[in-house]
Structures are given as C-alpha cells and as structure tokens.
Amino acid sequence: MKLRGMLGAAALPVKASYNPGEICRILGICERTFWRLTSQYERDEAGELRRPDCLDSITLSRHRRVLYDELVAFLHRNNTYERSHAVDPAQMDLFPS
C-alpha cells in the first residue's frame, strides 16, 4: 500500500523493476545514496542481511535494476527495524505506517 502511494507521488506505474533514477524519485534520495544502499547489500553465512538499510539490485546488461519485490521488502525491513530498535518503542508508534 505504502509503495503504491509512493509510486503515485513519483508518477510511476507498478512494474517488475526500476532503474536507479526511478528508485531515487520513489524514495526521495539522491543518486549517491542509491549507490551507497546497493553497495552495502551483503548477507552473512546464515543468509541474513548484515544491514537492514541496504537495497538489493540486479544487473541487466550494463544497467542496474531494483525489483519491485525488493523495494517492498526494503520498505518493510526499514519500517520494522526502526520500530523494534527505537529508544522507546512507544515513540515510534506516533508515526503512521
């Protein structure tokens, strides 16, 4: 739901994958932040993400793409991480999902 609203605000349709410029418009970040998020994507030996604030991407030809499902997972990961690791969990309840 949240991602669909963000896509509407960025005037982008729902599709299988997005290029870096589209991801920047959706998330409201600069290109440098996009590359930082994708370069930090790493899993440990157990298959768990080392950092919740990273973004998985794929390369098609020479072009970087982020899948729709990964974008949904990224938003969910970061929303739940903030809520469960807040100084005071009740503090995060003040912000709508």
ABEGO torsion letter per residue (X at the ends): XAAAAAAAAAGBBBBABBBAAAAAAAAGBBAAAAAAAAAABBBBAAGBBABAABBBBBBBEABBBBBAAAAAAAAAAAAAAAAAABABAAAAAABBX
